[in-house]
Amino acid sequence: MDTRGRTALVTGGSRGIGAAAALRLAREGADVAVTYLHGERAAKEVVAGIEATGRRGVALRADSGDAAEAAGAVERAAEALGGRLDVLVNNAGIGVLGPIESISFPDVDRVLAVNVRGVYAASRAAAGLMGRGGRIITVASCMTQRVPGPGGTLYAMSKSALIGLTRALARELGGRGITANVVHPGPVDTDMNPADGPMAERQVGLTAVGRFGSPEEVASLVAYLAGEEAAFVTGAEFSVDGGHAA
């Protein structure tokens, strides 16, 4: 999982899976930029953690729901990290859950803007900057594999779109030595979905291992996909879900 000398951008990297991925990439030797929208203090704490490993860290404010900002963050990250970008981790995402008739079209527009359009914009910008060995890693959801109950129409739709995007990117960029893969986390203990939250017991019951995962467990797979050993892995889906889809 050695990523020494590489540069990376993790969107939504101020907390949860994004923060864990940023810190793991830094420990493996990468210089890492993270984006945030509201959590400036948390993002700066992540940067401090990156710098504590001896690597460069950068925090960039960007709204992933704005295509221009999403693409601009990629360009700003590359500039801040020495003029190039080797790894893009599309982690930023939001969810609006509830009965389909209760979800407004402004909600639909915002979720698709962040979860789909922003990922497309960032990936497009990264593809224009990456050379051989580039990596595009997109964080989707276990709900693309199995929707265990009602209320997930919008979220599942938005995350499922990332599978098609990833497969197409793999075909389009493979000849240039750039890979694209998608990771599907299951119930993971974050402040957005805590292991002691009101829905936790039901989520645990849907896993095979009977527990929540940790952000670091997802980050370990991200680090593998970002490294040299994953050069022959592309267009693939990976579940880190404790058997949620089993």
PASE-750332 format. One record per residue (C-alpha): y, z, x; residue in three letters; residue number from 1. Coordinates in steps of 0.25 Angstrom, whole numbers. Example, Ala and Ser with C-alpha at 12.3 -4.5 7.8 and 13.67 -1.06 7.14 Angstrom:
PASE-750332
site north:-18 up:31 east:49 residuo:ALA num:1
site north:-4 up:29 east:55 residuo:SER num:2
This chain:
PASE-750332
site north:0 up:0 east:0 residuo:MET num:1
site north:9 up:-2 east:12 residuo:ASP num:2
site north:23 up:-7 east:8 residuo:THR num:3
site north:30 up:-5 east:21 residuo:ARG num:4
site north:42 up:-13 east:23 residuo:GLY num:5
site north:42 up:-18 east:9 residuo:ARG num:6
site north:53 up:-17 east:-1 residuo:THR num:7
site north:52 up:-13 east:-16 residuo:ALA num:8
site north:59 up:-12 east:-29 residuo:LEU num:9
site north:54 up:-3 east:-39 residuo:VAL num:10
site north:61 up:-4 east:-53 residuo:THR num:11
site north:62 up:9 east:-61 residuo:GLY num:12
site north:59 up:16 east:-48 residuo:GLY num:13
site north:67 up:29 east:-51 residuo:SER num:14
site north:55 up:36 east:-58 residuo:ARG num:15
site north:41 up:36 east:-62 residuo:GLY num:16
site north:32 up:25 east:-57 residuo:ILE num:17
site north:44 up:17 east:-51 residuo:GLY num:18
site north:48 up:29 east:-42 residuo:ALA num:19
site north:33 up:32 east:-38 residuo:ALA num:20
site north:32 up:17 east:-35 residuo:ALA num:21
site north:45 up:17 east:-27 residuo:ALA num:22
site north:41 up:29 east:-19 residuo:LEU num:23
site north:27 up:24 east:-16 residuo:ARG num:24
site north:32 up:11 east:-11 residuo:LEU num:25
site north:41 up:18 east:-2 residuo:ALA num:26
site north:30 up:27 east:4 residuo:ARG num:27
site north:22 up:14 east:6 residuo:GLU num:28
site north:34 up:9 east:15 residuo:GLY num:29
site north:42 up:1 east:5 residuo:ALA num:30
site north:58 up:1 east:4 residuo:ASP num:31
site north:60 up:3 east:-11 residuo:VAL num:32
site north:71 up:1 east:-21 residuo:ALA num:33
site north:70 up:7 east:-35 residuo:VAL num:34
site north:78 up:4 east:-48 residuo:THR num:35
site north:83 up:13 east:-58 residuo:TYR num:36
site north:91 up:13 east:-71 residuo:LEU num:37
site north:95 up:27 east:-74 residuo:HIS num:38
site north:88 up:36 east:-64 residuo:GLY num:39
site north:97 up:35 east:-52 residuo:GLU num:40
site north:94 up:49 east:-47 residuo:ARG num:41
site north:79 up:47 east:-48 residuo:ALA num:42
site north:80 up:33 east:-41 residuo:ALA num:43
site north:87 up:39 east:-30 residuo:LYS num:44
site north:76 up:50 east:-29 residuo:GLU num:45
site north:66 up:39 east:-28 residuo:VAL num:46
site north:74 up:32 east:-17 residuo:VAL num:47
site north:75 up:45 east:-9 residuo:ALA num:48
site north:60 up:46 east:-10 residuo:GLY num:49
site north:59 up:32 east:-5 residuo:ILE num:50
site north:68 up:35 east:7 residuo:GLU num:51
site north:60 up:47 east:10 residuo:ALA num:52
site north:48 up:38 east:14 residuo:THR num:53
site north:57 up:31 east:24 residuo:GLY num:54
site north:59 up:18 east:15 residuo:ARG num:55
site north:72 up:13 east:9 residuo:ARG num:56
site north:74 up:16 east:-6 residuo:GLY num:57
site north:85 up:10 east:-15 residuo:VAL num:58
site north:88 up:14 east:-30 residuo:ALA num:59
site north:94 up:3 east:-38 residuo:LEU num:60
site north:99 up:4 east:-52 residuo:ARG num:61
site north:95 up:-7 east:-61 residuo:ALA num:62
site north:91 up:-9 east:-76 residuo:ASP num:63
site north:78 up:-16 east:-76 residuo:SER num:64
site north:81 up:-21 east:-90 residuo:GLY num:65
site north:92 up:-30 east:-85 residuo:ASP num:66
site north:86 up:-42 east:-78 residuo:ALA num:67
site north:98 up:-44 east:-69 residuo:ALA num:68
site north:97 up:-29 east:-64 residuo:GLU num:69
site north:82 up:-30 east:-63 residuo:ALA num:70
site north:83 up:-42 east:-54 residuo:ALA num:71
site north:95 up:-37 east:-47 residuo:GLY num:72
site north:88 up:-24 east:-43 residuo:ALA num:73
site north:77 up:-32 east:-36 residuo:VAL num:74
site north:88 up:-39 east:-28 residuo:GLU num:75
site north:95 up:-26 east:-25 residuo:ARG num:76
site north:83 up:-20 east:-20 residuo:ALA num:77
site north:79 up:-31 east:-11 residuo:ALA num:78
site north:93 up:-30 east:-5 residuo:GLU num:79
site north:93 up:-15 east:-3 residuo:ALA num:80
site north:79 up:-16 east:3 residuo:LEU num:81
site north:82 up:-26 east:14 residuo:GLY num:82
site north:83 up:-39 east:7 residuo:GLY num:83
site north:69 up:-41 east:1 residuo:ARG num:84
site north:60 up:-35 east:-10 residuo:LEU num:85
site north:45 up:-34 east:-8 residuo:ASP num:86
site north:40 up:-26 east:-20 residuo:VAL num:87
site north:45 up:-25 east:-34 residuo:LEU num:88
site north:40 up:-15 east:-43 residuo:VAL num:89
site north:44 up:-17 east:-58 residuo:ASN num:90
site north:43 up:-3 east:-63 residuo:ASN num:91
site north:55 up:-1 east:-72 residuo:ALA num:92
site north:51 up:-1 east:-87 residuo:GLY num:93
site north:54 up:5 east:-100 residuo:ILE num:94
site north:47 up:8 east:-113 residuo:GLY num:95
site north:50 up:9 east:-127 residuo:VAL num:96
site north:38 up:14 east:-136 residuo:LEU num:97
site north:37 up:15 east:-151 residuo:GLY num:98
site north:32 up:7 east:-163 residuo:PRO num:99
site north:36 up:-7 east:-162 residuo:ILE num:100
site north:45 up:-7 east:-174 residuo:GLU num:101
site north:53 up:4 east:-168 residuo:SER num:102
site north:56 up:-3 east:-155 residuo:ILE num:103
site north:70 up:-10 east:-156 residuo:SER num:104
site north:72 up:-24 east:-149 residuo:PHE num:105
site north:82 up:-18 east:-140 residuo:PRO num:106
site north:71 up:-9 east:-135 residuo:ASP num:107
site north:62 up:-22 east:-134 residuo:VAL num:108
site north:73 up:-28 east:-126 residuo:ASP num:109
site north:75 up:-17 east:-116 residuo:ARG num:110
site north:60 up:-14 east:-113 residuo:VAL num:111
site north:58 up:-29 east:-111 residuo:LEU num:112
site north:70 up:-30 east:-102 residuo:ALA num:113
site north:66 up:-19 east:-93 residuo:VAL num:114
site north:51 up:-20 east:-93 residuo:ASN num:115
site north:50 up:-36 east:-93 residuo:VAL num:116
site north:63 up:-43 east:-90 residuo:ARG num:117
site north:67 up:-33 east:-79 residuo:GLY num:118
site north:54 up:-34 east:-72 residuo:VAL num:119
site north:54 up:-50 east:-73 residuo:TYR num:120
site north:68 up:-49 east:-67 residuo:ALA num:121
site north:65 up:-40 east:-56 residuo:ALA num:122
site north:52 up:-48 east:-53 residuo:SER num:123
site north:60 up:-61 east:-53 residuo:ARG num:124
site north:70 up:-56 east:-43 residuo:ALA num:125
site north:59 up:-50 east:-34 residuo:ALA num:126
site north:51 up:-63 east:-34 residuo:ALA num:127
site north:64 up:-69 east:-28 residuo:GLY num:128
site north:65 up:-59 east:-17 residuo:LEU num:129
site north:50 up:-56 east:-13 residuo:MET num:130
site north:43 up:-63 east:-2 residuo:GLY num:131
site north:28 up:-63 east:1 residuo:ARG num:132
site north:22 up:-49 east:-2 residuo:GLY num:133
site north:31 up:-46 east:-13 residuo:GLY num:134
site north:26 up:-37 east:-24 residuo:ARG num:135
site north:30 up:-36 east:-39 residuo:ILE num:136
site north:24 up:-24 east:-46 residuo:ILE num:137
site north:27 up:-22 east:-60 residuo:THR num:138
site north:24 up:-9 east:-68 residuo:VAL num:139
site north:19 up:-12 east:-82 residuo:ALA num:140
site north:11 up:-2 east:-91 residuo:SER num:141
site north:-3 up:2 east:-95 residuo:CYS num:142
site north:2 up:-2 east:-109 residuo:MET num:143
site north:0 up:-17 east:-105 residuo:THR num:144
site north:-15 up:-14 east:-104 residuo:GLN num:145
site north:-16 up:-4 east:-116 residuo:ARG num:146
site north:-7 up:0 east:-127 residuo:VAL num:147
site north:-13 up:13 east:-132 residuo:PRO num:148
site north:-5 up:15 east:-145 residuo:GLY num:149
site north:7 up:10 east:-153 residuo:PRO num:150
site north:21 up:10 east:-148 residuo:GLY num:151
site north:20 up:2 east:-135 residuo:GLY num:152
site north:23 up:-12 east:-140 residuo:THR num:153
site north:36 up:-15 east:-132 residuo:LEU num:154
site north:32 up:-7 east:-119 residuo:TYR num:155
site north:18 up:-14 east:-118 residuo:ALA num:156
site north:24 up:-28 east:-121 residuo:MET num:157
site north:35 up:-26 east:-110 residuo:SER num:158
site north:25 up:-21 east:-100 residuo:LYS num:159
site north:14 up:-32 east:-103 residuo:SER num:160
site north:24 up:-42 east:-100 residuo:ALA num:161
site north:24 up:-38 east:-85 residuo:LEU num:162
site north:9 up:-42 east:-84 residuo:ILE num:163
site north:13 up:-56 east:-87 residuo:GLY num:164
site north:25 up:-56 east:-78 residuo:LEU num:165
site north:16 up:-50 east:-66 residuo:THR num:166
site north:5 up:-60 east:-68 residuo:ARG num:167
site north:16 up:-72 east:-68 residuo:ALA num:168
site north:23 up:-66 east:-56 residuo:LEU num:169
site north:10 up:-65 east:-48 residuo:ALA num:170
site north:7 up:-80 east:-50 residuo:ARG num:171
site north:22 up:-84 east:-48 residuo:GLU num:172
site north:24 up:-76 east:-35 residuo:LEU num:173
site north:10 up:-75 east:-29 residuo:GLY num:174
site north:12 up:-87 east:-20 residuo:GLY num:175
site north:23 up:-80 east:-14 residuo:ARG num:176
site north:15 up:-68 east:-10 residuo:GLY num:177
site north:21 up:-59 east:-21 residuo:ILE num:178
site north:12 up:-51 east:-30 residuo:THR num:179
site north:15 up:-46 east:-44 residuo:ALA num:180
site north:7 up:-35 east:-51 residuo:ASN num:181
site north:8 up:-25 east:-63 residuo:VAL num:182
site north:5 up:-11 east:-64 residuo:VAL num:183
site north:2 up:-4 east:-77 residuo:HIS num:184
site north:4 up:11 east:-76 residuo:PRO num:185
site north:-2 up:20 east:-87 residuo:GLY num:186
site north:3 up:34 east:-91 residuo:PRO num:187
site north:11 up:38 east:-79 residuo:VAL num:188
site north:18 up:52 east:-77 residuo:ASP num:189
site north:33 up:48 east:-77 residuo:THR num:190
site north:45 up:54 east:-83 residuo:ASP num:191
site north:44 up:42 east:-93 residuo:MET num:192
site north:30 up:46 east:-97 residuo:ASN num:193
site north:27 up:60 east:-92 residuo:PRO num:194
site north:12 up:65 east:-91 residuo:ALA num:195
site north:17 up:77 east:-100 residuo:ASP num:196
site north:24 up:69 east:-110 residuo:GLY num:197
site north:22 up:68 east:-125 residuo:PRO num:198
site north:13 up:55 east:-124 residuo:MET num:199
site north:6 up:60 east:-111 residuo:ALA num:200
site north:-7 up:65 east:-118 residuo:GLU num:201
site north:-9 up:52 east:-125 residuo:ARG num:202
site north:-7 up:44 east:-113 residuo:GLN num:203
site north:-16 up:52 east:-104 residuo:VAL num:204
site north:-27 up:50 east:-115 residuo:GLY num:205
site north:-26 up:35 east:-114 residuo:LEU num:206
site north:-29 up:35 east:-99 residuo:THR num:207
site north:-43 up:36 east:-93 residuo:ALA num:208
site north:-39 up:46 east:-82 residuo:VAL num:209
site north:-33 up:56 east:-92 residuo:GLY num:210
site north:-19 up:57 east:-85 residuo:ARG num:211
site north:-6 up:51 east:-82 residuo:PHE num:212
site north:-4 up:43 east:-69 residuo:GLY num:213
site north:7 up:46 east:-59 residuo:SER num:214
site north:18 up:36 east:-55 residuo:PRO num:215
site north:12 up:37 east:-41 residuo:GLU num:216
site north:-1 up:31 east:-45 residuo:GLU num:217
site north:6 up:19 east:-51 residuo:VAL num:218
site north:15 up:18 east:-38 residuo:ALA num:219
site north:2 up:18 east:-29 residuo:SER num:220
site north:-2 up:5 east:-36 residuo:LEU num:221
site north:12 up:-1 east:-35 residuo:VAL num:222
site north:12 up:2 east:-20 residuo:ALA num:223
site north:-1 up:-5 east:-18 residuo:TYR num:224
site north:4 up:-18 east:-26 residuo:LEU num:225
site north:16 up:-17 east:-17 residuo:ALA num:226
site north:9 up:-17 east:-4 residuo:GLY num:227
site north:2 up:-28 east:5 residuo:GLU num:228
site north:-12 up:-24 east:0 residuo:GLU num:229
site north:-9 up:-30 east:-14 residuo:ALA num:230
site north:-5 up:-44 east:-9 residuo:ALA num:231
site north:-17 up:-50 east:-17 residuo:PHE num:232
site north:-14 up:-42 east:-30 residuo:VAL num:233
site north:-5 up:-49 east:-40 residuo:THR num:234
site north:-4 up:-52 east:-54 residuo:GLY num:235
site north:-12 up:-40 east:-57 residuo:ALA num:236
site north:-11 up:-28 east:-66 residuo:GLU num:237
site north:-14 up:-14 east:-62 residuo:PHE num:238
site north:-16 up:-2 east:-71 residuo:SER num:239
site north:-12 up:12 east:-66 residuo:VAL num:240
site north:-15 up:19 east:-80 residuo:ASP num:241
site north:-26 up:29 east:-78 residuo:GLY num:242
site north:-35 up:20 east:-87 residuo:GLY num:243
site north:-26 up:18 east:-98 residuo:HIS num:244
site north:-30 up:4 east:-100 residuo:ALA num:245
site north:-45 up:7 east:-97 residuo:ALA num:246
